[in-house]
Amino acid sequence: MNSFLFNVGLILLCSISVIQFCATAFAYYSQATAAQEIFGHTLESLRGIKYLYKYNIFQIGFIVLAGLTFVYYAAFGWRRKKPSGRFQLST
């Protein structure tokens, strides 16, 4: 249950940056949509959060996290645990 909650937290944390990234990258296609209204006008005028969106902190964090993940998997690869054989059903 702890790993499930942790993964849900990661998804919720990254979803905002992915939506902002897509809304700004595809601004022409997102005209007159709710995402453009939220990320284009509403969040840029909030007192405490507007600097995070003005300087694209969430987008930069998303790209950095994706880059670090790529470097980690390029360096260490996919590590799979070998089955212990104790409860193995088929070979």
Secondary structure, 3 states (H helix, E strand, C coil): CHHHHHHHHHHHHHHHHHHHHHHHHCCCCCCCCHHHHHHHHHHHHCCCCHHHHHCCHHHHHHHHHHHHHHHHHHHHCCCCCCCCCCCCCCC
